[in-house]
Amino acid sequence: MGHYSDITPLKFEGDRLYILDQTRLPGAEEWLEPETADDIWDAIYKLKVRGAPAIGVAAGYGVYVAVKHEAPETVEEFRAVFDKVCEYIKGARPTAVNLMWAVNRIKNKVDNTAVTSVNQALDLIRDEAAAIHAEDEAACRAMGEYGLTLLKPGMGILTHCNAGALATSRYGTCLSPIYLGMEKGYDFRVFADETRPLLQGARLTSWELNKAGVDVTLICDNMAATVMKQGKIDAVVVGCDRMAANGDGANKIGTSAVAILAKRYNIPFYMFVPTSTIDLETATGEDIVIEERDGKEIYEMWYERPMAPAGIKTFNPAFDVTAADDITAVVTEKGIAYPPYSESLRKLVTGEDK
């Protein structure tokens, strides 16, 4: 049995980026070493690294290793390569705002600095990526501490998808209070939805919680109502890939159904959202672009043989949007937001009331 602090989706050591291939879990722990922009794009698009915060950190380091790999010799060559790499990597996944946020942050840093050499520019990228990495770890710890104030010892907690240590720099977002609660002897009982069709709950959440010694029970997605009705669930905790200004939150497909069920059974539903994931430029969830993925993920990807008729039509949106009305509270690293979210979120992000 390990410890949650040992679980990480990526490492940056000796000027090299290493990514834990999450598509290989739980059967194998295989580390990738991406070097090119194509490698980074592939790792993000194919969910080898996933989870909004981890995607942002991987993208930051990814820009560095990809530009360095191109070996520009002059500042002019660097600028051209840098711009191309940034735009390319940002296109890997459209819904997770952290991807664009991290790359744009690095781009703004470089664009607003009087760069006189390629090495200076590369140092700027690396240092900004490292800052994003460190800030995310601190933010996750803070979210865990805030989240723990909403939970009580012995609670049964339902979670969907994976917003744990594998999805962030460390601790996780919605799983952070679970891990911090372990240290306080809270003895939470966690129920993990399998999270079809990519099975992040089964492959990742149950893997990391079990590895860390948490009491975790895996259930199928369509069993959530049953465990709620039986009184086994006292709270729901989930992550978020993009939150609109009004508090609508896009997360892994199936999250909105869990929120609706939680409201039906009077169970608090908490969404854990780093402020970097709150997009005040997006008014409501209706404005969030939802990524649609290959239908083979539904009936072929995890099976020895196809589990649907050949040529069947499929619909495979990667995310859905949970309405702000169905979210009890939003937990961020800066504090807990309550309705009306259009006011509380803006105040948390900007420090301004309006």
C-alpha positions in Angstrom: 0.0 0.0 0.0 1.3 3.4 -0.9 0.6 7.0 0.2 -1.4 9.6 -1.7 1.6 11.9 -1.8 3.4 9.4 -4.0 0.7 9.5 -6.7 1.4 12.0 -9.5 0.4 12.2 -13.2 3.7 13.8 -14.3 7.2 14.7 -13.3 9.7 17.2 -14.6 13.3 16.1 -13.8 16.6 16.9 -15.4 15.0 19.1 -18.0 12.8 16.2 -19.2 9.0 15.7 -18.9 7.7 12.4 -17.9 3.9 11.5 -18.1 2.2 8.6 -16.5 0.2 7.0 -19.2 -3.2 6.8 -17.6 -4.7 4.8 -20.5 -2.5 1.9 -19.3 -3.8 2.0 -15.7 -4.6 0.0 -13.6 -2.8 -2.8 -15.4 0.6 -1.1 -15.9 2.4 2.0 -14.7 4.1 3.2 -17.8 5.9 6.5 -18.0 6.2 8.4 -21.3 8.8 10.9 -22.2 7.2 13.3 -24.8 9.7 15.5 -26.7 7.8 17.0 -29.6 4.7 19.0 -30.0 3.0 16.0 -31.6 3.9 13.9 -28.5 2.3 16.5 -26.2 -0.8 16.9 -28.3 -1.2 13.1 -28.5 -0.7 12.7 -24.7 -3.4 15.3 -24.0 -5.9 14.3 -26.8 -5.7 10.6 -26.1 -6.1 11.1 -22.3 -2.7 9.8 -21.4 -2.7 12.8 -19.2 -6.1 14.2 -18.2 -7.8 16.2 -15.6 -8.0 20.0 -16.0 -5.2 21.0 -13.7 -2.8 18.2 -14.9 -3.5 19.1 -18.5 -2.5 22.7 -17.8 0.7 21.7 -16.1 1.6 19.2 -18.8 0.9 21.8 -21.5 3.2 24.3 -19.8 6.1 21.9 -19.6 5.1 20.6 -23.0 5.6 23.9 -24.7 9.1 24.0 -23.2 10.2 20.6 -24.3 8.6 20.9 -27.7 10.2 24.3 -28.5 13.6 23.1 -27.1 13.3 20.0 -29.4 12.9 22.3 -32.4 16.3 23.8 -31.5 15.7 27.4 -32.8 19.0 29.2 -33.2 17.9 32.8 -33.3 15.3 34.8 -31.3 13.4 35.3 -34.6 13.3 31.5 -35.2 12.3 31.0 -31.5 9.4 33.3 -31.9 8.1 31.5 -34.9 8.5 28.0 -33.4 7.0 29.2 -30.0 3.9 30.7 -31.6 3.3 27.6 -33.7 3.8 25.2 -30.8 1.5 27.2 -28.5 -1.4 27.3 -31.0 -1.0 23.6 -31.8 -1.0 22.4 -28.3 -4.0 24.5 -27.3 -6.1 22.7 -29.9 -5.7 19.3 -28.3 -8.9 19.5 -26.2 -11.3 22.4 -26.5 -13.4 22.1 -23.3 -10.7 22.1 -20.5 -10.0 25.8 -19.9 -6.8 25.1 -18.0 -5.1 24.0 -21.3 -5.7 27.4 -22.9 -5.1 29.2 -19.6 -1.6 27.7 -19.0 -0.4 28.1 -22.6 -1.7 31.7 -22.8 0.0 32.5 -19.4 3.3 31.3 -20.7 2.9 33.0 -24.0 2.0 36.3 -22.3 5.1 35.9 -20.1 7.4 35.5 -23.1 5.6 38.1 -25.3 5.9 40.7 -22.6 9.6 40.2 -21.9 12.5 41.7 -23.8 14.0 38.4 -25.0 17.6 38.7 -26.1 18.5 35.0 -26.5 17.0 31.6 -27.1 18.3 30.3 -23.8 16.7 33.2 -21.9 13.4 32.5 -23.6 13.5 28.8 -22.8 14.3 29.6 -19.2 11.2 31.9 -19.1 9.0 29.1 -20.4 10.4 26.5 -18.0 10.2 28.7 -15.0 6.7 29.8 -15.7 5.6 26.1 -16.2 7.3 25.3 -12.8 5.4 28.1 -11.2 2.1 26.8 -12.6 3.0 23.3 -11.3 3.8 24.6 -7.8 0.7 26.9 -7.6 -1.5 24.0 -8.6 -0.2 21.8 -5.8 -0.7 24.6 -3.3 -4.2 25.2 -4.7 -5.2 21.6 -4.4 -4.0 21.5 -0.8 -6.1 24.6 0.0 -9.2 23.1 -1.7 -8.8 20.0 0.4 -8.7 22.1 3.6 -11.7 24.1 2.6 -13.6 21.0 1.4 -12.9 19.2 4.7 -14.9 21.9 6.5 -18.0 20.7 4.6 -17.5 17.1 5.5 -17.9 15.1 8.7 -16.0 12.0 9.9 -17.5 8.7 8.8 -19.4 10.2 5.8 -20.2 8.1 2.8 -19.1 10.1 -0.2 -19.9 9.6 -3.9 -17.6 10.8 -6.6 -17.7 10.7 -10.4 -14.8 10.5 -12.9 -11.3 11.2 -11.5 -10.5 14.5 -9.8 -7.8 13.1 -7.6 -4.0 13.1 -7.5 -3.8 11.7 -11.0 -5.7 14.7 -12.4 -3.6 17.4 -10.7 -0.1 18.1 -9.4 -0.9 16.4 -6.1 -3.8 15.8 -3.7 -6.5 16.3 -6.4 -9.3 18.7 -6.3 -12.4 16.9 -5.0 -10.4 14.0 -3.6 -8.0 16.3 -1.7 -10.3 16.5 1.4 -10.5 12.7 1.3 -6.8 12.4 1.5 -6.4 15.1 4.1 -9.2 13.5 6.1 -7.2 10.3 6.2 -4.6 12.1 8.2 -7.2 13.2 10.7 -8.8 9.8 11.0 -12.1 10.8 9.4 -12.6 7.3 7.9 -14.6 8.3 4.9 -16.3 5.6 2.9 -16.0 6.5 -0.8 -18.2 5.2 -3.6 -16.7 5.7 -7.0 -18.8 5.7 -10.2 -17.1 3.7 -12.9 -17.6 6.7 -15.3 -18.5 5.3 -18.7 -17.3 5.2 -21.4 -13.6 5.8 -20.5 -13.9 4.3 -17.0 -11.9 6.9 -15.2 -13.7 6.1 -11.9 -12.9 2.3 -12.3 -9.4 2.6 -13.7 -8.1 5.7 -11.9 -10.2 6.8 -8.9 -10.6 3.3 -7.4 -6.9 2.6 -8.2 -5.5 5.7 -6.5 -7.8 5.6 -3.5 -7.2 1.9 -3.0 -3.4 2.4 -3.3 -3.6 5.1 -0.7 -5.6 3.0 1.7 -8.9 4.7 1.4 -12.1 2.6 1.9 -13.4 2.7 -1.7 -16.3 0.8 -3.3 -16.6 0.8 -7.1 -20.2 1.0 -8.5 -21.6 1.3 -12.0 -22.8 4.7 -13.0 -26.5 3.6 -13.0 -26.2 2.5 -9.4 -25.8 6.0 -8.0 -29.6 6.4 -7.3 -29.7 3.1 -5.4 -26.8 3.9 -3.0 -28.3 7.3 -2.4 -31.8 5.9 -1.7 -30.2 3.3 0.7 -28.7 6.2 2.7 -25.1 5.2 1.9 -24.2 8.7 0.5 -23.9 11.8 2.7 -22.2 14.1 0.1 -21.2 14.1 -3.5 -17.8 15.6 -4.5 -16.8 16.1 -8.1 -14.2 18.2 -10.1 -14.8 20.5 -13.0 -13.2 21.2 -16.4 -14.7 24.6 -17.0 -17.1 26.7 -15.0 -19.1 29.5 -16.5 -19.5 32.9 -14.8 -23.0 31.9 -13.6 -21.8 28.7 -11.9 -22.8 26.2 -14.5 -20.0 23.6 -14.5 -18.8 21.4 -17.3 -17.4 18.1 -16.1 -17.1 14.5 -17.3 -20.3 13.1 -18.9 -22.7 11.9 -16.3 -21.9 14.5 -13.7 -25.1 16.4 -14.3 -27.2 13.2 -13.7 -25.5 12.7 -10.4 -26.3 16.3 -9.4 -29.9 15.8 -10.3 -30.1 12.6 -8.2 -28.4 14.3 -5.3 -31.0 17.1 -5.3 -33.7 14.4 -5.4 -32.3 12.7 -2.3 -31.4 15.9 -0.5 -27.7 15.2 -0.6 -25.2 18.1 -0.9 -23.4 18.3 -4.2 -20.0 20.0 -4.1 -18.0 21.0 -7.2 -14.3 21.5 -6.7 -13.0 24.2 -9.1 -9.6 25.9 -9.1 -10.1 29.5 -9.9 -8.0 29.0 -13.1 -10.9 26.8 -14.3 -13.5 29.5 -13.7 -14.1 31.2 -17.1 -15.7 34.6 -16.4 -15.7 35.3 -20.1 -18.2 32.5 -20.6 -21.6 33.6 -19.4 -23.4 30.3 -19.0 -22.9 26.6 -19.6 -24.7 27.0 -22.9 -21.6 28.8 -24.2 -19.2 26.0 -23.4 -18.0 23.9 -26.3 -18.5 20.2 -25.6 -15.9 17.9 -27.1 -17.4 14.9 -28.9 -15.2 11.8 -29.2 -15.0 8.7 -31.3 -18.0 6.4 -30.7 -15.7 3.3 -30.6 -14.9 4.4 -27.0 -18.4 3.3 -26.1 -18.6 -0.2 -27.5 -15.1 -1.3 -28.5 -12.2 0.4 -26.6 -12.4 -1.7 -23.4 -13.8 -4.9 -24.8 -12.1 -8.0 -26.3 -14.7 -7.8 -29.1 -17.2 -5.1 -30.1 -20.2 -4.9 -27.9 -22.6 -3.3 -30.4 -23.7 -4.0 -34.0 -21.2 -3.1 -36.7 -21.9 0.4 -38.1 -24.2 1.4 -35.2 -24.6 5.2 -34.8 -23.1 6.6 -31.7 -23.2 9.8 -29.7 -20.2 10.4 -27.4 -20.0 13.8 -25.8 -17.0 13.8 -23.3 -18.7 16.3 -20.9 -22.0 17.6 -19.8 -22.9 20.8 -17.9 -24.3 20.7 -14.4 -26.7 23.6 -13.8 -25.7 26.1 -11.1 -29.0 25.4 -9.5 -27.9 21.8 -8.8 -24.6 22.7 -7.1 -24.7 23.2 -3.4 -21.4 25.0 -3.2 -18.3 25.6 -5.3 -15.0 24.9 -3.5 -11.9 26.8 -4.7 -8.4 27.4 -3.4 -9.5 30.9 -2.4 -12.6 29.8 -0.4 -16.1 28.4 -0.8 -18.6 30.1 -3.1 -22.4 29.8 -2.5 -25.3 31.0 -4.7 -25.7 33.4 -6.3 -22.6 32.2 -8.2 -22.6 35.1 -10.6 -21.6 37.3 -7.7 -19.6 34.9 -5.4 -17.4 33.5 -8.2 -16.5 36.9 -9.6 -15.5 38.1 -6.1 -13.4 35.0 -5.5 -11.6 35.3 -8.9 -11.1 39.0 -9.1 -11.6 40.2 -5.5 -14.3 42.6 -6.8 -18.0 42.5 -5.9 -18.9 43.4 -9.5 
